[in-house]
Amino acid sequence: MQALNYGILLLQIITLSVIGWLIKSYFPSYFSEKGKNLATKEDIGYITTEVERIRLLYATDLERVKSELQEKIQLVAHQLSLTLESSKHYQNLRTQAYVDFIKGAAGVAMAQQHKDLPKELEFLILLTDAKARIAVYGSNDVLLHLGLFFEKYGALTSEKSMRVFLEAIQKMREETILMSDHHCKRSISQLLFSQNLSHESEPTSL
């Protein structure tokens, strides 16, 4: 009976020793590895969360920048449209002033030839009004040539006065069609004065 008790005690000691060895050797490494795996999973989860947060942040900022840029583009387009519209309106006013000036000058000359005082007065009013508008809307070149004409002549009574007048009309034409076209002086001279004052030869073909 006593030997049996000793055997049981020895078996318990061996069992406790094995359990102690497992606790000391195996379980620490097991739990350590499990902890590493858990930490790795937590790190991956954290990194994924941060990446997604930053992606959403940049996506929001990008949409805001795109929206602000679109608003600026629309503002610039609107301002450009207003500028172009204003420029077009100015060009129309200037062109109309030039046309009325030529009509007035031609009308005055024709009325004087026919000694038609009422018509002369009518076209003189139109000419005066056109001159006032040219003073506001006309270019420097046109103002220079017209100023020279009225300073030296004031009327189409000589060939020289007609030539200076023709130069002014040519400047008006260049501004209106936005290109230089000196070869049309002969045609303009024929239209206005029924004679060639430009010293250009007659074109051989049209």
C-alpha positions in Angstrom: 0.0 0.0 0.0 2.8 2.3 0.9 4.6 1.4 -2.4 1.5 2.3 -4.3 1.4 5.6 -2.7 5.0 6.2 -3.6 4.2 5.3 -7.2 1.3 7.7 -7.4 3.4 10.5 -5.9 6.2 9.8 -8.4 3.7 9.8 -11.3 2.3 13.2 -10.1 5.9 14.6 -9.9 6.6 13.5 -13.4 3.3 14.9 -14.7 3.9 18.3 -13.0 7.5 18.3 -14.4 6.1 17.7 -17.9 3.5 20.4 -17.4 6.1 22.8 -16.1 8.4 22.1 -19.1 5.5 22.8 -21.5 4.7 26.0 -19.7 8.3 27.1 -19.7 9.4 26.0 -23.1 6.5 25.6 -25.5 3.7 27.9 -24.4 5.8 31.1 -24.2 6.9 30.6 -27.9 3.4 29.6 -28.9 1.8 32.7 -27.3 4.6 34.8 -28.5 4.0 33.7 -32.1 0.3 34.1 -31.7 0.9 37.6 -30.4 3.1 38.4 -33.4 0.4 37.2 -35.8 -2.2 39.2 -34.0 0.1 42.3 -34.0 0.7 41.8 -37.7 -3.0 41.6 -38.4 -3.6 44.8 -36.4 -0.8 46.6 -38.2 -2.2 45.6 -41.6 -5.7 46.8 -40.5 -4.3 50.1 -39.2 -2.3 50.7 -42.4 -5.3 49.8 -44.6 -7.5 52.2 -42.6 -4.9 55.0 -42.9 -4.5 54.5 -46.6 -8.3 54.6 -47.1 -8.5 57.7 -45.0 -5.8 59.5 -46.9 -7.3 58.4 -50.2 -10.7 59.8 -49.2 -9.0 63.0 -48.0 -7.2 63.5 -51.3 -10.3 62.6 -53.3 -12.2 65.3 -51.4 -9.4 67.9 -51.9 -9.2 67.0 -55.6 -13.0 67.5 -56.1 -12.7 70.8 -54.3 -9.8 72.0 -56.5 -11.6 70.8 -59.6 -14.7 72.7 -58.6 -12.8 75.9 -57.8 -10.9 75.6 -61.1 -14.1 75.1 -63.0 -15.6 78.2 -61.4 -12.5 80.2 -62.4 -12.6 78.9 -65.9 -16.3 80.0 -66.2 -15.4 83.4 -64.8 -12.6 83.9 -67.3 -14.8 82.7 -70.1 -17.5 85.2 -69.1 -15.0 88.0 -68.8 -13.5 87.1 -72.2 -17.0 87.0 -73.7 -17.8 90.5 -72.3 -14.5 91.8 -73.6 -15.1 90.4 -77.1 -18.7 91.7 -77.1 -17.4 95.2 -76.0 -14.7 95.1 -78.7 -17.2 94.1 -81.3 -19.6 96.9 -80.2 -16.7 99.4 -80.4 -15.7 98.2 -83.9 -19.3 98.6 -85.1 -19.6 102.1 -83.7 -16.3 103.0 -85.4 -17.2 101.5 -88.7 -20.6 103.2 -88.7 -18.9 106.5 -88.0 -16.5 106.0 -90.9 -19.4 105.1 -93.3 -21.4 108.1 -92.2 -18.4 110.4 -92.7 -17.9 109.2 -96.3 -21.7 109.5 -97.0 -21.7 113.0 -95.5 -18.7 114.2 -97.4 -19.9 112.7 -100.7 -23.4 114.1 -100.1 -22.1 117.6 -99.4 -19.9 117.6 -102.6 -22.8 116.3 -104.7 -25.2 118.9 -103.3 -22.7 121.7 -103.9 -22.4 120.6 -107.5 -26.1 120.7 -108.0 -26.5 123.8 -105.8 -29.0 122.0 -103.6 -28.8 123.9 -100.3 -31.3 121.8 -98.3 -29.4 118.6 -99.3 -26.1 120.2 -98.6 -27.3 121.2 -95.1 -28.6 117.6 -94.5 -25.4 116.0 -95.5 -23.3 118.6 -93.6 -25.2 117.7 -90.4 -24.4 114.0 -91.0 -20.8 114.8 -91.7 -20.5 116.9 -88.5 -22.0 114.1 -86.5 -19.7 111.5 -88.0 -16.7 113.7 -87.3 -17.7 113.9 -83.7 -18.0 110.1 -83.4 -14.7 109.6 -85.2 -13.1 111.9 -82.7 -14.2 109.4 -80.0 -14.0 106.0 -81.8 -11.5 106.6 -84.6 -7.9 105.3 -84.6 -4.9 107.5 -84.4 -4.0 107.0 -88.0 -7.5 108.0 -89.2 -7.5 111.0 -86.9 -4.1 112.1 -88.2 -5.1 111.9 -91.9 -8.4 113.6 -91.4 -6.8 116.2 -89.2 -4.3 116.9 -92.0 -7.1 117.1 -94.6 -9.2 119.6 -92.6 -6.2 121.6 -91.5 -4.9 122.1 -95.1 -8.0 121.9 -97.2 -11.3 121.3 -95.5 -13.1 120.6 -98.8 -12.6 118.5 -101.9 -11.8 121.4 -104.2 -8.4 120.2 -105.6 -6.6 117.1 -106.6 -4.3 117.4 -103.6 -7.2 117.6 -101.2 -8.8 114.6 -102.8 -5.5 112.6 -102.5 -5.3 113.4 -98.7 -8.9 112.5 -98.3 -8.3 109.3 -100.2 -5.5 108.3 -97.8 -7.9 108.8 -94.9 -10.5 106.6 -96.5 -7.9 104.0 -97.2 -7.0 103.9 -93.5 -10.6 103.6 -92.6 -11.0 100.6 -95.0 -7.9 98.9 -93.6 -9.2 99.1 -90.0 -12.7 97.9 -91.1 -11.5 94.8 -93.0 -8.6 94.3 -90.6 -6.0 94.1 -93.4 -3.8 96.3 -95.5 -5.0 96.6 -99.1 -3.2 99.5 -100.9 -4.1 98.1 -104.3 -7.8 99.2 -103.9 -6.9 102.9 -103.9 -7.6 103.2 -107.6 -11.1 101.6 -107.2 -11.9 103.8 -104.2 -10.8 106.8 -106.1 -13.1 105.9 -109.0 -16.0 105.3 -106.6 -15.6 108.6 -104.8 -14.3 110.9 -107.5 -14.9 109.1 -110.8 -11.2 109.4 -111.6 -8.0 107.7 -110.7 -6.0 109.8 -108.1 -3.8 106.9 -106.9 -1.4 106.7 -109.8 -2.1 103.0 -110.0 -2.2 101.4 -113.4 -5.4 99.8 -114.5 -5.4 96.1 -113.6 -4.9 93.8 -116.6 -7.4 91.2 -115.3 -9.9 90.8 -112.5 
